[in-house]
Amino acid sequence: MNPSSARTSVGSVMKRDVLAVDAGWSLEELARFLLDRRISGAPVVSADGEPVGVVSLTDVARFRAAPEQQAERRDVHEYYLHTLEGQVAAEEAPGFHLDEASGVTVEEIMTPMVFEVAEDATLSEAADIMVKGRIHRLFVTRENRICGVVSALDLLDALRQD
């Protein structure tokens, strides 16, 4: 990165409208939230609002297909690996109906891994985290709360505009 980009803060290029889900939600609440907003995944926050993981409709589908294998899956979540926001087509929605009585919560199916960068970190620092983690997206935090998200494309766009 050039010297100007190295001094630019992540907060100046991040996307601010990040929708998060509560770790205590049922899978029905999660599926309804994601489908209503036509998004494929979201960060998970604790009751205190601190980031604790990430979850997606893929996690819901995996759980429905093989609930006994869910606890074994703890690798890097696809949310961090894709650069484009996934949208869910309306025709996909009926496949995600769940029984409210299942008692399973978001916390039980989420990936408890949070890749984050401070809002005042430089683009260079964010790029270092992405390269080392081999990921394409970071949650941006301020006082241990998610305030945005920055992707590799956001960093490239900032570099291109310099």
Short mmCIF file of the C-alpha atoms (twelve columns), coordinates in Angstrom:
data_MODEL
# 
_entry.id   MODEL 
# 
loop_
_atom_site.group_PDB 
_atom_site.id 
_atom_site.type_symbol 
_atom_site.label_atom_id 
_atom_site.label_alt_id 
_atom_site.label_comp_id 
_atom_site.label_asym_id 
_atom_site.label_seq_id 
_atom_site.Cartn_x 
_atom_site.Cartn_y 
_atom_site.Cartn_z 
_atom_site.pdbx_PDB_model_num 
ATOM 1   C CA . MET A 1   0.000   0.000   0.000  1 
ATOM 2   C CA . ASN A 2   1.165   3.504   -0.575 1 
ATOM 3   C CA . PRO A 3   1.905   5.798   2.380  1 
ATOM 4   C CA . SER A 4   -1.495  7.521   2.206  1 
ATOM 5   C CA . SER A 5   -3.384  4.201   2.342  1 
ATOM 6   C CA . ALA A 6   -1.221  3.009   5.194  1 
ATOM 7   C CA . ARG A 7   -2.470  5.953   7.299  1 
ATOM 8   C CA . THR A 8   -6.131  5.701   6.281  1 
ATOM 9   C CA . SER A 9   -8.310  4.245   9.037  1 
ATOM 10  C CA . VAL A 10  -10.527 1.217   8.607  1 
ATOM 11  C CA . GLY A 11  -13.398 3.301   9.984  1 
ATOM 12  C CA . SER A 12  -13.257 5.595   6.971  1 
ATOM 13  C CA . VAL A 13  -13.888 2.777   4.463  1 
ATOM 14  C CA . MET A 14  -15.990 0.250   6.418  1 
ATOM 15  C CA . LYS A 15  -19.638 -0.498  5.765  1 
ATOM 16  C CA . ARG A 16  -21.601 0.632   8.803  1 
ATOM 17  C CA . ASP A 17  -24.925 -1.170  8.455  1 
ATOM 18  C CA . VAL A 18  -24.068 -4.528  9.998  1 
ATOM 19  C CA . LEU A 19  -26.972 -6.703  11.061 1 
ATOM 20  C CA . ALA A 20  -26.156 -8.985  13.982 1 
ATOM 21  C CA . VAL A 21  -28.037 -11.853 15.605 1 
ATOM 22  C CA . ASP A 22  -28.299 -12.788 19.267 1 
ATOM 23  C CA . ALA A 23  -26.559 -15.972 20.426 1 
ATOM 24  C CA . GLY A 24  -29.669 -16.962 22.377 1 
ATOM 25  C CA . TRP A 25  -32.087 -16.844 19.436 1 
ATOM 26  C CA . SER A 26  -33.799 -20.028 18.316 1 
ATOM 27  C CA . LEU A 27  -33.028 -21.381 14.852 1 
ATOM 28  C CA . GLU A 28  -36.521 -20.325 13.786 1 
ATOM 29  C CA . GLU A 29  -35.798 -16.721 14.829 1 
ATOM 30  C CA . LEU A 30  -32.450 -16.849 13.030 1 
ATOM 31  C CA . ALA A 31  -33.886 -18.229 9.795  1 
ATOM 32  C CA . ARG A 32  -36.731 -15.693 9.833  1 
ATOM 33  C CA . PHE A 33  -34.284 -12.806 10.476 1 
ATOM 34  C CA . LEU A 34  -31.921 -13.809 7.658  1 
ATOM 35  C CA . LEU A 35  -34.658 -14.613 5.146  1 
ATOM 36  C CA . ASP A 36  -36.660 -11.446 5.875  1 
ATOM 37  C CA . ARG A 37  -33.550 -9.387  5.169  1 
ATOM 38  C CA . ARG A 38  -32.433 -11.581 2.242  1 
ATOM 39  C CA . ILE A 39  -28.957 -12.098 3.696  1 
ATOM 40  C CA . SER A 40  -27.096 -15.372 3.995  1 
ATOM 41  C CA . GLY A 41  -25.253 -14.829 7.279  1 
ATOM 42  C CA . ALA A 42  -24.447 -12.464 10.121 1 
ATOM 43  C CA . PRO A 43  -22.199 -11.943 13.116 1 
ATOM 44  C CA . VAL A 44  -23.436 -13.326 16.426 1 
ATOM 45  C CA . VAL A 45  -23.373 -11.180 19.556 1 
ATOM 46  C CA . SER A 46  -23.771 -12.065 23.231 1 
ATOM 47  C CA . ALA A 47  -26.491 -10.624 25.459 1 
ATOM 48  C CA . ASP A 48  -23.938 -7.888  26.284 1 
ATOM 49  C CA . GLY A 49  -23.520 -7.040  22.592 1 
ATOM 50  C CA . GLU A 50  -20.004 -8.451  22.269 1 
ATOM 51  C CA . PRO A 51  -19.134 -10.389 19.095 1 
ATOM 52  C CA . VAL A 52  -18.914 -14.132 19.775 1 
ATOM 53  C CA . GLY A 53  -19.128 -15.790 16.357 1 
ATOM 54  C CA . VAL A 54  -20.741 -15.959 12.945 1 
ATOM 55  C CA . VAL A 55  -23.690 -17.955 11.590 1 
ATOM 56  C CA . SER A 56  -25.407 -18.489 8.238  1 
ATOM 57  C CA . LEU A 57  -28.305 -20.248 6.557  1 
ATOM 58  C CA . THR A 58  -25.763 -22.877 5.544  1 
ATOM 59  C CA . ASP A 59  -25.263 -23.623 9.250  1 
ATOM 60  C CA . VAL A 60  -29.019 -24.043 9.661  1 
ATOM 61  C CA . ALA A 61  -29.164 -26.405 6.683  1 
ATOM 62  C CA . ARG A 62  -26.178 -28.389 7.970  1 
ATOM 63  C CA . PHE A 63  -27.796 -28.714 11.378 1 
ATOM 64  C CA . ARG A 64  -31.057 -29.929 9.863  1 
ATOM 65  C CA . ALA A 65  -29.193 -32.469 7.729  1 
ATOM 66  C CA . ALA A 66  -26.893 -33.833 10.443 1 
ATOM 67  C CA . PRO A 67  -27.434 -32.343 13.919 1 
ATOM 68  C CA . GLU A 68  -25.072 -34.847 15.540 1 
ATOM 69  C CA . GLN A 69  -22.132 -33.592 13.443 1 
ATOM 70  C CA . GLN A 70  -22.618 -29.905 14.230 1 
ATOM 71  C CA . ALA A 71  -20.309 -29.817 17.255 1 
ATOM 72  C CA . GLU A 72  -17.419 -31.112 15.132 1 
ATOM 73  C CA . ARG A 73  -17.507 -28.178 12.688 1 
ATOM 74  C CA . ARG A 74  -15.237 -25.404 13.988 1 
ATOM 75  C CA . ASP A 75  -13.190 -24.298 10.974 1 
ATOM 76  C CA . VAL A 76  -13.057 -20.818 9.412  1 
ATOM 77  C CA . HIS A 77  -16.621 -19.884 8.507  1 
ATOM 78  C CA . GLU A 78  -17.503 -19.173 4.870  1 
ATOM 79  C CA . TYR A 79  -18.778 -15.733 5.925  1 
ATOM 80  C CA . TYR A 80  -15.167 -14.619 6.220  1 
ATOM 81  C CA . LEU A 81  -14.079 -16.289 2.990  1 
ATOM 82  C CA . HIS A 82  -16.451 -14.681 0.495  1 
ATOM 83  C CA . THR A 83  -16.117 -11.097 -0.635 1 
ATOM 84  C CA . LEU A 84  -19.675 -10.535 -1.872 1 
ATOM 85  C CA . GLU A 85  -22.733 -10.313 0.341  1 
ATOM 86  C CA . GLY A 86  -24.857 -13.385 -0.272 1 
ATOM 87  C CA . GLN A 87  -28.493 -12.764 -0.995 1 
ATOM 88  C CA . VAL A 88  -31.136 -15.403 -0.578 1 
ATOM 89  C CA . ALA A 89  -33.629 -15.815 -3.393 1 
ATOM 90  C CA . ALA A 90  -37.291 -15.794 -2.377 1 
ATOM 91  C CA . GLU A 91  -37.796 -19.296 -3.776 1 
ATOM 92  C CA . GLU A 92  -35.156 -20.650 -1.365 1 
ATOM 93  C CA . ALA A 93  -37.033 -19.465 1.736  1 
ATOM 94  C CA . PRO A 94  -39.555 -22.315 2.156  1 
ATOM 95  C CA . GLY A 95  -36.722 -24.807 2.633  1 
ATOM 96  C CA . PHE A 96  -35.723 -23.201 5.923  1 
ATOM 97  C CA . HIS A 97  -38.861 -23.795 7.977  1 
ATOM 98  C CA . LEU A 98  -37.926 -25.074 11.423 1 
ATOM 99  C CA . ASP A 99  -39.822 -26.435 14.366 1 
ATOM 100 C CA . GLU A 100 -39.895 -23.726 17.067 1 
ATOM 101 C CA . ALA A 101 -39.861 -26.427 19.739 1 
ATOM 102 C CA . SER A 102 -36.433 -27.717 18.713 1 
ATOM 103 C CA . GLY A 103 -34.804 -25.755 21.551 1 
ATOM 104 C CA . VAL A 104 -31.569 -25.325 19.602 1 
ATOM 105 C CA . THR A 105 -30.012 -21.862 19.769 1 
ATOM 106 C CA . VAL A 106 -27.774 -19.876 17.455 1 
ATOM 107 C CA . GLU A 107 -24.908 -20.354 19.915 1 
ATOM 108 C CA . GLU A 108 -25.065 -24.116 19.371 1 
ATOM 109 C CA . ILE A 109 -24.621 -23.959 15.585 1 
ATOM 110 C CA . MET A 110 -22.488 -20.820 15.107 1 
ATOM 111 C CA . THR A 111 -18.770 -20.835 14.427 1 
ATOM 112 C CA . PRO A 112 -17.255 -19.265 17.580 1 
ATOM 113 C CA . MET A 113 -14.529 -17.441 15.712 1 
ATOM 114 C CA . VAL A 114 -14.421 -13.667 15.330 1 
ATOM 115 C CA . PHE A 115 -11.991 -11.980 12.966 1 
ATOM 116 C CA . GLU A 116 -11.945 -8.326  13.924 1 
ATOM 117 C CA . VAL A 117 -10.011 -5.101  13.586 1 
ATOM 118 C CA . ALA A 118 -10.294 -1.872  15.560 1 
ATOM 119 C CA . GLU A 119 -12.075 1.027   13.882 1 
ATOM 120 C CA . ASP A 120 -8.971  3.208   14.201 1 
ATOM 121 C CA . ALA A 121 -6.614  0.582   12.743 1 
ATOM 122 C CA . THR A 122 -4.981  1.402   9.422  1 
ATOM 123 C CA . LEU A 123 -5.887  -0.247  6.132  1 
ATOM 124 C CA . SER A 124 -2.418  -1.773  6.156  1 
ATOM 125 C CA . GLU A 125 -3.111  -3.399  9.539  1 
ATOM 126 C CA . ALA A 126 -6.447  -4.743  8.276  1 
ATOM 127 C CA . ALA A 127 -4.754  -6.123  5.163  1 
ATOM 128 C CA . ASP A 128 -2.153  -7.879  7.336  1 
ATOM 129 C CA . ILE A 129 -4.895  -9.595  9.369  1 
ATOM 130 C CA . MET A 130 -6.704  -10.680 6.198  1 
ATOM 131 C CA . VAL A 131 -3.552  -12.061 4.602  1 
ATOM 132 C CA . LYS A 132 -2.435  -13.916 7.740  1 
ATOM 133 C CA . GLY A 133 -5.921  -15.342 8.315  1 
ATOM 134 C CA . ARG A 134 -6.485  -16.016 4.596  1 
ATOM 135 C CA . ILE A 135 -9.858  -14.275 4.853  1 
ATOM 136 C CA . HIS A 136 -11.709 -11.616 2.864  1 
ATOM 137 C CA . ARG A 137 -13.737 -9.871  5.553  1 
ATOM 138 C CA . LEU A 138 -13.266 -8.445  9.069  1 
ATOM 139 C CA . PHE A 139 -15.701 -7.139  11.624 1 
ATOM 140 C CA . VAL A 140 -14.778 -3.624  12.708 1 
ATOM 141 C CA . THR A 141 -15.046 -3.001  16.437 1 
ATOM 142 C CA . ARG A 142 -15.195 -0.029  18.763 1 
ATOM 143 C CA . GLU A 143 -15.048 -0.749  22.507 1 
ATOM 144 C CA . ASN A 144 -15.620 -4.467  21.811 1 
ATOM 145 C CA . ARG A 145 -18.836 -3.814  19.835 1 
ATOM 146 C CA . ILE A 146 -19.288 -4.350  16.109 1 
ATOM 147 C CA . CYS A 147 -19.615 -1.012  14.359 1 
ATOM 148 C CA . GLY A 148 -18.911 -2.106  10.792 1 
ATOM 149 C CA . VAL A 149 -17.439 -4.609  8.394  1 
ATOM 150 C CA . VAL A 150 -14.579 -4.208  5.938  1 
ATOM 151 C CA . SER A 151 -13.810 -6.500  3.021  1 
ATOM 152 C CA . ALA A 152 -10.785 -7.037  0.833  1 
ATOM 153 C CA . LEU A 153 -12.710 -5.264  -1.928 1 
ATOM 154 C CA . ASP A 154 -13.136 -2.221  0.335  1 
ATOM 155 C CA . LEU A 155 -9.358  -2.128  0.850  1 
ATOM 156 C CA . LEU A 156 -8.699  -2.456  -2.878 1 
ATOM 157 C CA . ASP A 157 -11.204 0.286   -3.637 1 
ATOM 158 C CA . ALA A 158 -9.508  2.623   -1.130 1 
ATOM 159 C CA . LEU A 159 -6.127  1.843   -2.668 1 
ATOM 160 C CA . ARG A 160 -7.478  2.461   -6.176 1 
ATOM 161 C CA . GLN A 161 -8.892  5.851   -5.166 1 
ATOM 162 C CA . ASP A 162 -5.562  7.055   -3.734 1 
# 
